[in-house]
């Protein structure tokens, strides 16, 4: 909308069905979002209105809540779902703290989707060959791009913790500073948008698919989680002697109880399971462990005050609002019901059947479809609508025949 209209307080409205629009552009049946497909009001978050530093013309972006015209948050809004989870913690005198680690690939433009992605040509005139992981000079070939990324992050108020080249070819990772879950979800969304916009200015393509390259590690969005007591500000995962508390165990127990049923929320696309099926440090399990990257739930080595649980299941393609909401809701469920976790697993291990997770989108949607817990925590309307939208996407995928099928199966008798 125009700046004048925004500053006058003109209300922007949006059809309810847009919140269930699938990634190909279509919509599930109207019964999933109200047969009238009435409007929602988009209410700008005052702290998340940003002038866009990469734009040549003056432009701004406002992150909005999607509210019913009667004033309450729409059940279909993932940002609204996260706000409700945070409110449930607050009702118990608790405040969750999260941080996200986002991995992404920087590629040359890919005009033919039948061809694999390629790394871009760097300042040295070469394409990276995959030998730059964790190197101090690994991003030098893309220095102009990353210099603008850093400047734009500063302009948008996005504090960064650490940045590195990851294991994949032209794959990178940013760690955002820990803080309020809603703020971190907003920042993660803004950062992904920023990356893609700045990349276009530099003739590059940033890809946040979970697994854009074969035989290469995928891209995750690990979520680090702790909880503080609102009145004291202390991390409730550690006691006064620095030892883990019962609440810490119950939080892990809740995470384990919800991971299989919530897998479709953490891994929302067909491609998500390419990352999880071939796990290069992308564990598809609900095991927990102390500082073991093979476990779906990792307890990083840290001081007692920083004790936290890292959920390693979400991919870079996950909706940050929904993934954080699902992870925190599962942990709170464990606290409320005093769920005990399994024993921690260390070293190399076999995943027990009861801790394995769905490894296809179809299987994950079936688990979500049968989950009473998901309906209790997120509401019938949201879960049914989400499943309907994702089923459309899965059907669209199966409507195409892949190059592998033509190459390998065409000659079979």
C-alpha positions as CSV (number, residue, x, y, z in Angstrom):
1,X,0.0,0.0,0.0
2,X,1.1,3.6,-0.3
3,X,3.1,5.2,2.5
4,X,0.3,7.8,2.8
5,X,-2.3,5.2,3.3
6,X,-0.3,3.3,5.9
7,X,0.5,6.5,7.9
8,X,-3.2,7.5,7.8
9,X,-3.9,4.2,9.5
10,X,-5.9,2.7,6.6
11,X,-6.7,-0.9,7.4
12,X,-5.4,-3.5,5.0
13,X,-7.6,-6.6,4.7
14,X,-6.8,-10.1,3.3
15,X,-9.0,-13.1,2.4
16,X,-8.7,-15.8,5.1
17,X,-7.9,-18.4,2.4
18,X,-4.6,-16.8,1.6
19,X,-3.2,-18.1,4.9
20,X,-3.7,-21.7,3.5
21,X,-2.4,-20.9,0.0
22,X,-0.1,-23.8,-1.1
23,X,3.3,-23.2,-2.6
24,X,2.1,-23.7,-6.2
25,X,-0.5,-20.9,-5.7
26,X,-3.7,-22.9,-5.3
27,X,-6.0,-23.3,-2.4
28,X,-7.7,-26.2,-0.6
29,X,-11.5,-26.4,-0.4
30,X,-13.2,-23.4,1.0
31,X,-14.5,-25.4,4.0
32,X,-11.0,-25.3,5.5
33,X,-11.0,-21.5,5.8
34,X,-14.6,-20.6,6.0
35,X,-17.0,-21.1,3.1
36,X,-17.5,-17.3,2.8
37,X,-13.7,-16.7,2.6
38,X,-14.2,-13.5,4.5
39,X,-11.5,-11.0,5.3
40,X,-8.9,-10.8,8.0
41,X,-7.3,-7.5,9.1
42,X,-3.5,-7.1,8.8
43,X,-2.3,-5.3,11.9
44,X,1.2,-4.0,11.7
45,X,3.6,-4.8,14.5
46,X,4.9,-1.4,15.5
47,X,8.4,-2.7,16.3
48,X,8.7,-4.5,12.9
49,X,8.3,-1.7,10.4
50,X,11.4,-1.4,8.3
51,X,12.7,0.8,5.5
52,X,14.3,-1.7,3.0
53,X,18.0,-0.7,2.6
54,X,18.5,-2.8,-0.6
55,X,15.8,-1.0,-2.5
56,X,16.7,1.9,-4.8
57,X,13.3,3.5,-4.4
58,X,12.0,4.3,-0.9
59,X,10.1,1.2,0.2
60,X,9.2,-0.3,3.6
61,X,8.0,-3.6,4.9
62,X,5.8,-4.2,7.9
63,X,5.3,-7.5,9.6
64,X,1.7,-7.9,10.5
65,X,-0.6,-10.0,12.6
66,X,-3.6,-11.6,10.8
67,X,-6.6,-10.9,13.0
68,X,-10.3,-11.7,12.6
69,X,-12.4,-8.5,12.0
70,X,-13.8,-9.1,15.5
71,X,-10.3,-8.5,16.9
72,X,-9.0,-11.9,18.0
73,X,-6.0,-13.5,16.3
74,X,-6.8,-15.8,13.4
75,X,-6.3,-19.5,14.2
76,X,-4.8,-19.9,10.7
77,X,-2.0,-17.4,11.5
78,X,1.3,-19.1,12.3
79,X,2.5,-15.8,14.0
80,X,-0.7,-15.9,16.1
81,X,0.0,-19.6,17.0
82,X,3.4,-18.7,18.3
83,X,2.0,-15.8,20.4
84,X,-0.5,-18.2,22.0
85,X,2.3,-20.6,22.9
86,X,4.3,-17.8,24.5
87,X,1.2,-16.6,26.4
88,X,0.7,-20.2,27.8
89,X,4.3,-20.0,29.2
90,X,3.6,-16.6,30.7
91,X,0.5,-17.9,32.5
92,X,2.9,-20.2,34.4
93,X,5.4,-17.4,35.1
94,X,7.8,-18.6,32.5
95,X,9.3,-17.1,29.4
96,X,11.0,-19.2,26.6
97,X,14.2,-18.0,25.1
98,X,15.3,-19.2,21.6
99,X,18.0,-18.8,19.0
100,X,18.0,-20.0,15.4
101,X,20.8,-21.2,13.2
102,X,19.9,-20.8,9.6
103,X,21.9,-22.5,6.8
104,X,21.5,-21.5,3.1
105,X,23.2,-21.9,-0.3
106,X,24.4,-19.2,-2.6
107,X,24.1,-20.2,-6.3
108,X,24.5,-18.8,-9.7
109,X,21.1,-18.1,-11.4
110,X,19.3,-21.3,-12.4
111,X,17.1,-20.6,-15.4
112,X,16.4,-24.3,-16.2
113,X,15.1,-26.2,-13.2
114,X,15.9,-29.5,-14.9
115,X,19.6,-28.7,-14.4
116,X,21.3,-28.9,-11.0
117,X,22.3,-25.7,-9.1
118,X,25.8,-24.5,-9.6
119,X,28.0,-22.3,-7.3
120,X,28.5,-18.8,-8.5
121,X,31.7,-17.5,-10.2
122,X,33.6,-15.7,-7.4
123,X,36.0,-12.7,-7.5
124,X,38.8,-15.1,-8.5
125,X,36.9,-16.2,-11.6
126,X,36.3,-19.7,-10.3
127,X,33.4,-21.7,-9.0
128,X,33.8,-23.1,-5.5
129,X,34.5,-26.9,-5.6
130,X,33.5,-27.7,-2.0
131,X,36.8,-27.4,-0.2
132,X,36.1,-24.2,1.7
133,X,34.1,-25.5,4.7
134,X,34.9,-23.6,7.9
135,X,37.8,-21.8,6.1
136,X,38.6,-18.3,7.3
137,X,38.6,-17.0,3.7
138,X,35.7,-19.1,2.4
139,X,33.4,-16.2,1.7
140,X,36.0,-13.9,0.1
141,X,34.9,-14.8,-3.5
142,X,31.4,-13.4,-2.6
143,X,32.7,-10.5,-0.5
144,X,30.6,-7.8,-2.2
145,X,27.4,-9.8,-1.6
146,X,28.1,-10.5,2.0
147,X,29.3,-7.0,2.7
148,X,25.8,-5.7,1.6
149,X,24.1,-8.5,3.6
150,X,25.9,-7.3,6.8
151,X,25.0,-3.6,6.1
152,X,21.4,-4.5,5.5
153,X,21.2,-6.6,8.6
154,X,22.5,-3.6,10.6
155,X,20.0,-1.3,9.0
156,X,17.1,-3.7,9.9
157,X,18.4,-4.1,13.4
158,X,19.2,-7.8,13.0
159,X,22.1,-8.7,15.4
160,X,24.2,-11.6,14.2
161,X,26.2,-13.8,16.5
162,X,28.4,-16.0,14.3
163,X,28.7,-16.6,10.6
164,X,30.6,-19.4,8.7
165,X,30.9,-21.4,5.6
166,X,29.1,-24.7,6.2
167,X,29.9,-28.2,4.8
168,X,28.2,-27.9,1.5
169,X,29.4,-26.3,-1.8
170,X,28.7,-22.6,-1.4
171,X,26.7,-23.2,1.8
172,X,26.7,-20.8,4.7
173,X,25.3,-20.5,8.2
174,X,24.2,-17.5,10.3
175,X,23.5,-17.7,14.0
176,X,21.1,-15.1,15.3
177,X,21.4,-13.9,18.9
178,X,19.1,-15.6,21.4
179,X,16.0,-13.8,22.7
180,X,12.2,-13.6,22.7
181,X,10.8,-16.3,20.4
182,X,8.5,-14.0,18.5
183,X,11.3,-11.6,17.9
184,X,13.6,-14.4,16.7
185,X,10.9,-15.7,14.4
186,X,10.5,-12.2,12.9
187,X,14.2,-11.8,12.6
188,X,14.6,-15.2,10.9
189,X,11.8,-14.3,8.4
190,X,13.4,-10.9,7.7
191,X,16.8,-12.4,7.2
192,X,15.6,-15.0,4.7
193,X,13.8,-12.2,2.8
194,X,16.9,-10.0,3.0
195,X,19.2,-12.7,1.6
196,X,17.1,-13.3,-1.5
197,X,16.6,-9.6,-2.2
198,X,20.3,-8.8,-1.9
199,X,21.3,-11.8,-3.9
200,X,19.2,-10.7,-6.8
201,X,21.0,-7.3,-6.8
202,X,24.3,-9.2,-7.1
203,X,23.2,-11.6,-9.9
204,X,23.0,-14.5,-7.4
205,X,20.4,-16.9,-6.2
206,X,20.0,-17.8,-2.5
207,X,18.2,-21.1,-1.9
208,X,16.7,-22.1,1.5
209,X,15.6,-25.5,0.3
210,X,16.3,-28.3,2.8
211,X,18.3,-30.3,0.2
212,X,19.2,-28.4,-3.0
213,X,22.2,-30.6,-4.0
214,X,22.5,-34.4,-4.1
215,X,25.3,-36.0,-2.1
216,X,25.8,-32.8,-0.1
217,X,24.6,-31.9,3.4
218,X,21.3,-30.2,3.5
219,X,20.3,-26.9,5.2
220,X,18.8,-26.8,8.7
221,X,17.2,-24.3,11.0
222,X,18.2,-25.6,14.4
223,X,16.3,-24.1,17.3
224,X,18.0,-23.6,20.6
225,X,15.6,-23.4,23.5
226,X,15.7,-22.5,27.2
227,X,13.2,-21.1,29.7
228,X,13.6,-18.4,32.3
229,X,11.5,-17.7,35.4
230,X,9.9,-14.3,34.7
231,X,10.2,-13.1,38.3
232,X,13.9,-14.0,38.9
233,X,15.2,-14.2,35.3
234,X,16.9,-17.5,36.1
235,X,17.2,-20.4,33.7
236,X,14.8,-23.0,35.1
237,X,16.7,-25.8,33.4
238,X,19.4,-25.5,36.0
239,X,19.1,-25.5,39.8
240,X,21.1,-23.4,42.3
241,X,23.9,-25.9,42.3
242,X,24.1,-25.9,38.5
243,X,22.5,-29.3,38.0
244,X,19.7,-30.1,35.5
245,X,16.2,-29.7,37.0
246,X,13.1,-31.8,36.7
247,X,11.6,-29.1,34.4
248,X,14.6,-29.7,32.1
249,X,13.8,-33.4,31.9
250,X,10.1,-32.8,31.4
251,X,10.8,-30.3,28.6
252,X,12.9,-33.0,26.8
253,X,10.2,-35.6,27.4
254,X,7.6,-33.3,25.8
255,X,9.9,-32.7,22.8
256,X,10.2,-36.4,22.4
257,X,6.5,-37.0,22.7
258,X,5.7,-34.4,20.0
259,X,8.5,-34.8,17.4
260,X,7.0,-37.7,15.3
261,X,3.5,-36.1,15.3
262,X,4.9,-32.7,14.5
263,X,7.4,-33.7,11.9
264,X,5.3,-32.3,9.1
265,X,5.4,-28.9,10.9
266,X,9.2,-29.0,11.1
267,X,9.8,-30.6,7.6
268,X,7.0,-29.1,5.5
269,X,8.0,-30.0,1.9
270,X,8.7,-33.0,-0.2
271,X,12.3,-31.9,-0.4
272,X,12.6,-31.7,3.4
273,X,12.9,-35.5,3.5
274,X,15.8,-35.6,1.1
275,X,17.7,-33.9,3.9
276,X,16.4,-36.2,6.6
277,X,16.6,-39.5,4.6
278,X,20.4,-39.0,4.0
279,X,21.4,-37.5,7.3
280,X,24.6,-35.6,7.1
281,X,24.3,-34.4,10.7
282,X,20.6,-34.0,10.0
283,X,19.2,-36.6,12.4
284,X,15.7,-37.9,11.8
285,X,15.1,-39.2,15.3
286,X,13.7,-38.2,18.7
287,X,16.7,-39.4,20.6
288,X,18.4,-36.9,23.0
289,X,22.1,-36.7,23.8
290,X,24.7,-34.5,25.4
291,X,26.6,-32.8,22.6
292,X,26.0,-35.5,20.0
293,X,25.0,-34.2,16.6
294,X,23.5,-37.6,15.6
295,X,20.6,-37.0,18.0
296,X,17.5,-35.1,17.0
297,X,17.6,-33.3,20.4
298,X,21.1,-32.2,21.4
299,X,22.2,-30.6,24.7
300,X,25.1,-28.4,23.6
301,X,28.1,-28.2,26.0
302,X,27.6,-25.0,28.0
303,X,27.6,-23.5,31.4
304,X,24.6,-24.1,33.7
305,X,23.2,-20.7,33.1
306,X,23.1,-21.4,29.3
307,X,21.7,-24.9,29.6
308,X,19.4,-25.4,26.6
309,X,17.8,-28.0,24.2
310,X,18.7,-27.8,20.5
311,X,16.0,-29.2,18.2
312,X,17.9,-30.3,15.1
313,X,15.0,-31.5,13.1
314,X,13.7,-28.3,11.3
315,X,15.1,-27.5,7.9
316,X,15.9,-24.1,6.4
317,X,12.6,-24.4,4.5
318,X,10.5,-24.5,7.7
319,X,8.2,-21.6,8.6
320,X,10.1,-20.1,11.6
321,X,6.9,-19.1,13.4
322,X,5.4,-22.5,13.1
323,X,8.6,-24.5,13.8
324,X,9.3,-22.5,17.0
325,X,5.7,-22.7,18.1
326,X,5.6,-26.5,17.6
327,X,8.9,-27.1,19.4
328,X,8.0,-24.8,22.4
329,X,4.5,-26.2,22.6
330,X,5.8,-29.8,22.8
331,X,8.2,-28.8,25.6
332,X,5.5,-27.1,27.6
333,X,3.3,-30.1,27.1
334,X,6.1,-32.2,28.8
335,X,6.3,-29.7,31.6
336,X,2.6,-29.6,32.2
337,X,2.3,-33.4,32.2
338,X,5.7,-34.1,33.9
339,X,6.8,-36.4,31.0
340,X,10.0,-38.2,31.6
341,X,12.5,-38.6,28.6
342,X,14.2,-41.7,27.6
343,X,17.8,-42.3,28.7
344,X,20.3,-40.1,26.9
345,X,22.2,-41.8,24.1
346,X,25.9,-41.2,23.5
347,X,28.4,-42.3,20.8
348,X,27.2,-44.3,17.8
349,X,23.7,-45.7,18.3
350,X,20.8,-47.4,16.6
351,X,17.6,-45.5,16.8
352,X,14.9,-47.4,18.6
353,X,11.7,-47.9,16.7
354,X,9.7,-45.7,19.2
355,X,12.1,-42.8,18.6
356,X,12.2,-43.0,14.8
357,X,10.4,-40.3,12.8
358,X,8.5,-40.2,9.5
359,X,10.9,-40.1,6.5
360,X,8.4,-38.9,3.8
361,X,6.0,-36.1,3.6
362,X,3.1,-38.5,3.1
363,X,4.1,-40.4,6.3
364,X,4.5,-37.2,8.2
365,X,1.1,-35.9,7.2
366,X,-0.5,-39.2,8.2
367,X,1.1,-38.9,11.7
368,X,-0.2,-35.3,11.9
369,X,-3.6,-36.3,10.8
370,X,-3.9,-38.8,13.6
371,X,-2.4,-36.5,16.3
372,X,-4.8,-35.5,19.0
373,X,-2.0,-33.6,20.6
374,X,-1.6,-31.4,17.6
375,X,-5.3,-30.5,17.6
376,X,-5.2,-29.8,21.4
377,X,-2.2,-27.4,21.0
378,X,-3.0,-25.7,17.7
379,X,-6.7,-26.2,17.1
380,X,-8.7,-28.3,14.7
381,X,-9.0,-25.5,12.2
382,X,-5.3,-24.9,11.8
383,X,-4.3,-28.6,11.7
384,X,-7.0,-29.6,9.2
385,X,-6.2,-26.6,7.0
386,X,-2.5,-27.2,7.1
387,X,-2.9,-30.9,6.1
388,X,-5.2,-29.9,3.3
389,X,-2.7,-27.5,1.9
390,X,0.2,-29.8,2.2
391,X,-1.7,-32.7,0.6
392,X,-2.3,-30.5,-2.4
393,X,1.4,-29.9,-2.6
394,X,2.2,-33.6,-2.3
395,X,-0.3,-34.4,-5.0
396,X,1.2,-31.8,-7.3
397,X,4.6,-33.4,-6.8
398,X,3.3,-36.9,-7.7
399,X,1.7,-35.4,-10.8
400,X,5.2,-35.1,-12.3
401,X,7.6,-37.8,-13.5
402,X,11.2,-37.1,-12.5
403,X,14.3,-37.4,-14.6
404,X,15.4,-40.3,-12.4
405,X,12.3,-42.3,-13.3
406,X,12.8,-41.7,-17.1
407,X,16.6,-42.4,-16.9
408,X,16.4,-45.6,-14.8
409,X,13.0,-47.2,-15.4
410,X,12.3,-46.5,-19.0
411,X,14.4,-49.5,-20.2
412,X,12.9,-52.0,-17.7
413,X,10.8,-54.8,-19.1
